[in-house]
């Protein structure tokens, strides 16, 4: 499909901050200006996965829709134009599933530093982090690593200036506006709040990833 041709075309509506671009013969990339809008769009189209759509791939500010053939995209055109033409507040028309509870021992390597930076104290950081309900918005970096939106703004700090060579599996961490659980031991630059014994990635499980886009999560402090 050449740019501008086919059932959906390219370009977008600058007034709404949404852009739609053709990808190959039967795909479109929907680009938005903010992560909540991308997450909402992903949830809107998730029900089509396996039927009209072969795959729905959310990103931080984008959504890739891959259809079985161009005719399937043509059938989705009214919904795509609705997405472009209307500003919907984050979470509009959305329902929150029962959250998955992840027990956490708040003893992470960066907890003390976060306590000082935020002025909350260590117990306050733990209470603030565990007091929010999170939702998976997209996966990346490593299998089973899901970026969770919902981090309170007081904890929204950038990644470490220098990443650690080793972050233990099960580490509960924050960076920017996201929280996450490291599924395996890897290098990483997120700030470590604590750890959980829950295995968020198990190749023998179906599906292997415990936390996926759309999953609601609550972190529960261990006593």
C-alpha positions as CSV (number, residue, x, y, z in Angstrom):
1,X,0.0,0.0,0.0
2,X,1.4,3.4,-1.0
3,X,1.1,6.3,1.4
4,X,-2.4,7.8,1.1
5,X,-3.8,4.8,-0.7
6,X,-6.1,2.0,0.4
7,X,-8.9,1.9,2.8
8,X,-7.6,4.1,5.6
9,X,-4.9,6.3,4.0
10,X,-2.4,8.3,6.0
11,X,-2.1,11.6,7.7
12,X,-4.3,12.7,10.6
13,X,-6.0,15.4,12.4
14,X,-3.6,17.9,14.0
15,X,-6.5,19.3,16.1
16,X,-7.0,16.1,17.9
17,X,-3.3,15.0,18.2
18,X,-4.0,11.7,16.4
19,X,-2.3,10.6,13.2
20,X,-3.2,7.5,11.1
21,X,-0.5,6.0,8.8
22,X,-0.7,3.0,6.5
23,X,1.6,0.1,7.3
24,X,2.0,-2.4,4.5
25,X,-1.0,-3.8,2.7
26,X,-3.2,-4.5,5.7
27,X,-2.0,-2.5,8.7
28,X,-2.3,1.0,10.2
29,X,-0.3,2.8,12.8
30,X,-2.3,5.1,15.0
31,X,-0.1,7.8,16.7
32,X,-1.3,9.9,19.5
33,X,0.2,12.7,21.7
34,X,-0.2,11.2,25.1
35,X,0.1,7.7,26.7
36,X,-3.4,7.5,28.2
37,X,-4.9,8.0,24.7
38,X,-2.8,5.2,23.3
39,X,-3.8,2.9,26.1
40,X,-7.5,3.7,25.6
41,X,-7.2,3.1,21.9
42,X,-5.6,-0.3,22.5
43,X,-8.4,-1.3,24.8
44,X,-11.0,-0.2,22.2
45,X,-9.5,-2.5,19.5
46,X,-8.4,-5.4,21.7
47,X,-11.7,-7.2,21.2
48,X,-11.0,-7.4,17.4
49,X,-7.8,-9.3,17.9
50,X,-8.1,-12.8,16.4
51,X,-11.2,-11.9,14.4
52,X,-10.9,-8.8,12.2
53,X,-7.4,-8.1,13.3
54,X,-4.4,-10.5,13.4
55,X,-2.6,-8.4,16.1
56,X,-3.1,-5.3,18.2
57,X,0.3,-3.9,19.3
58,X,0.2,-1.0,21.8
59,X,3.1,1.4,22.3
60,X,3.7,4.4,24.6
61,X,2.1,6.8,22.2
62,X,1.0,4.5,19.3
63,X,-1.2,1.6,18.4
64,X,-0.3,-0.8,15.5
65,X,-3.3,-2.6,14.0
66,X,-2.5,-5.6,11.7
67,X,-5.5,-7.0,9.7
68,X,-5.9,-10.2,7.7
69,X,-6.5,-8.3,4.5
70,X,-7.2,-4.7,3.4
71,X,-11.0,-5.3,3.4
72,X,-10.9,-5.8,7.2
73,X,-9.3,-2.4,7.6
74,X,-12.0,-0.9,5.4
75,X,-14.6,-2.3,7.9
76,X,-12.7,-0.6,10.7
77,X,-12.6,2.8,9.0
78,X,-15.6,4.3,10.8
79,X,-14.1,3.5,14.2
80,X,-10.7,4.9,13.1
81,X,-12.3,8.2,12.0
82,X,-14.3,8.4,15.2
83,X,-11.0,8.0,17.1
84,X,-9.5,10.8,15.0
85,X,-12.5,13.1,15.2
86,X,-13.4,13.1,18.8
87,X,-11.5,14.0,22.0
88,X,-12.3,11.5,24.7
89,X,-11.0,12.0,28.2
90,X,-8.6,9.2,29.5
91,X,-10.7,6.2,30.7
92,X,-13.9,7.4,29.0
93,X,-16.2,4.4,28.4
94,X,-13.7,2.2,30.0
95,X,-14.3,-0.4,32.7
96,X,-11.7,-1.5,35.2
97,X,-11.3,-5.3,35.7
98,X,-10.6,-6.7,39.2
99,X,-6.9,-5.9,39.8
100,X,-4.3,-8.5,40.1
101,X,-2.6,-8.2,43.5
102,X,1.2,-8.3,43.6
103,X,2.7,-8.7,47.2
104,X,5.8,-6.5,47.6
105,X,8.5,-6.3,50.2
106,X,9.4,-2.6,50.1
107,X,13.2,-2.8,50.7
108,X,14.6,-1.8,47.3
109,X,18.0,-0.3,46.8
110,X,16.6,3.1,45.8
111,X,13.9,3.3,48.5
112,X,15.9,5.5,50.9
113,X,16.9,7.9,48.1
114,X,13.3,8.2,46.9
115,X,12.2,8.8,50.4
116,X,14.6,11.8,50.7
117,X,13.9,13.1,47.2
118,X,10.1,13.1,47.6
119,X,10.0,14.0,51.3
120,X,7.6,11.2,51.9
121,X,9.9,8.9,54.0
122,X,10.3,5.3,53.3
123,X,6.9,4.3,54.6
124,X,5.3,7.1,52.7
125,X,6.9,6.0,49.4
126,X,5.6,2.5,50.0
127,X,2.1,3.7,50.9
128,X,2.0,6.1,47.9
129,X,3.1,3.5,45.5
130,X,0.8,0.8,46.8
131,X,-2.1,3.2,47.1
132,X,-2.7,3.4,43.4
133,X,-4.3,1.0,40.9
134,X,-2.2,0.5,37.8
135,X,-2.9,-0.8,34.3
136,X,-0.7,-2.4,31.8
137,X,-0.4,-0.3,28.7
138,X,2.3,-1.9,26.6
139,X,5.1,-4.5,26.8
140,X,8.7,-4.2,25.8
141,X,12.4,-4.3,26.9
142,X,12.2,-8.0,27.9
143,X,9.6,-10.8,27.7
144,X,7.0,-10.2,30.4
145,X,8.1,-6.6,31.1
146,X,4.9,-4.6,31.1
147,X,4.8,-0.8,31.5
148,X,2.1,0.1,34.1
149,X,0.4,3.5,34.1
150,X,-1.1,5.0,37.2
151,X,2.1,6.0,39.1
152,X,1.3,9.0,41.4
153,X,3.0,12.1,40.1
154,X,5.0,12.6,43.3
155,X,6.9,9.4,42.4
156,X,7.4,10.3,38.7
157,X,11.2,10.5,38.7
158,X,13.5,9.8,35.7
159,X,15.6,6.7,35.3
160,X,18.9,6.5,37.0
161,X,21.8,8.4,35.3
162,X,23.7,5.1,35.0
163,X,21.8,1.8,34.7
164,X,22.7,-1.1,37.0
165,X,24.5,-4.1,35.3
166,X,22.2,-6.5,37.2
167,X,18.6,-5.9,38.5
168,X,17.3,-9.0,40.3
169,X,14.2,-10.8,38.9
170,X,11.0,-9.7,40.8
171,X,12.3,-6.2,41.4
172,X,9.4,-3.7,41.6
173,X,10.6,-0.4,40.1
174,X,9.5,3.0,38.8
175,X,10.8,5.3,36.0
176,X,9.1,8.4,34.5
177,X,5.3,7.9,34.7
178,X,5.5,4.1,34.9
179,X,5.9,1.3,37.3
180,X,6.9,-2.3,36.4
181,X,8.1,-5.7,37.7
182,X,11.4,-7.0,36.3
183,X,10.5,-10.5,35.0
184,X,14.1,-11.7,35.0
185,X,17.6,-10.7,36.1
186,X,18.7,-8.1,33.5
187,X,20.5,-4.7,33.3
188,X,18.2,-1.8,34.1
189,X,18.0,1.8,35.0
190,X,14.7,2.0,36.8
191,X,14.5,3.0,40.5
192,X,14.0,0.0,42.7
193,X,11.3,0.2,45.4
194,X,11.2,-3.5,46.5
195,X,10.7,-7.0,45.3
196,X,8.1,-9.7,44.8
197,X,8.2,-13.4,44.7
198,X,5.4,-13.5,42.1
199,X,6.7,-14.9,38.7
200,X,5.4,-12.4,36.1
201,X,7.0,-14.4,33.2
202,X,6.8,-18.2,33.0
203,X,7.3,-19.8,29.5
204,X,5.3,-22.9,30.7
205,X,2.3,-20.8,31.6
206,X,-0.4,-19.9,29.1
207,X,-0.2,-17.0,28.5
208,X,3.4,-16.8,29.8
209,X,3.1,-13.1,30.8
210,X,1.1,-12.6,34.0
211,X,0.8,-8.8,33.4
212,X,-0.2,-7.8,30.0
213,X,-1.7,-4.6,28.3
214,X,-5.1,-4.1,29.9
215,X,-4.2,-5.9,33.2
216,X,-5.1,-4.0,36.3
217,X,-2.6,-4.3,39.1
218,X,-2.4,-3.4,42.8
219,X,0.8,-3.7,44.8
220,X,0.2,-5.0,48.3
221,X,2.9,-4.3,51.0
222,X,4.0,-7.5,52.8
223,X,3.7,-7.3,56.5
